[in-house]
């Protein structure tokens, strides 16, 4: 778990560098940060034996819940 926290810290630091135009890329947007949070939480949870969960707002979740998916 400490390794995941360190990874998040490093990714946030990289975003800060991007916003300061010290790296030749752009910072992650909110959607990518949300995905990162979900992904790392899933890694930690499944590593502890939890069942996988769907990404909130994903097409798979909408389909499983019976929602119409635009396309």
N, C-alpha and C positions, 0 to 999 in steps of 0.2 A: 504494500500500500504506500509506503514511503517513496518508492520509485515512481509510482503514478503521480503522487503529489509533486515530486521534483520535475517530472515531465510537464505537468500543467504549468508550473512556475516558469520553466524554460520557454514554453510556447507563448505564455503571456509576455515574457521579456522580449521575445522575438517580435511580437506584435508592437510593443513599445518602440523598438528600433525602427520598424516599418513606418509607424506614424511619424517618427522624427526624420524620416527619409534617410536613414543610415543604412538601410538594406535596399536592394533593388527589386523589391516586391511590395505588394500591398498587405496590410493587416487583414486577418480573418474578419469576416462579417459576423453578425449575430447568429445567423443560421449555422455557420461552420463551428462557432463556439458552442452552440447548443448540441450539435452532433458530437463534438469532442467530449463534452460533459457526459452525454449518454453513453458513448462508446467506452470511455474509461470507467464509468460506473458499472457498465455491463462486464467489463473485464474483471473488475474487482469482485463483483457479486458472483459471477460464474466461477471465478477462481476459488470462491468460498463455498461452492456447491449449489448456488441458486439456479433456478430455471431461467432460460433466456427470456427477455422481454422485447417487444417490438419498439422501434423508435416512435415516439409520440408524433402523430401527424403524418406517418408514413403511408404510402399507398397500400401496403400490406395490411396495416391496421384498419384503414378505412374499408377495405374489402372484407376483412373479417368481421367488422362491426356492421356491415350491410350498407354503408354509405355509398353514394354514387361518386365515382372518380371521374373527374373531367378529363377528356383526352381526345 
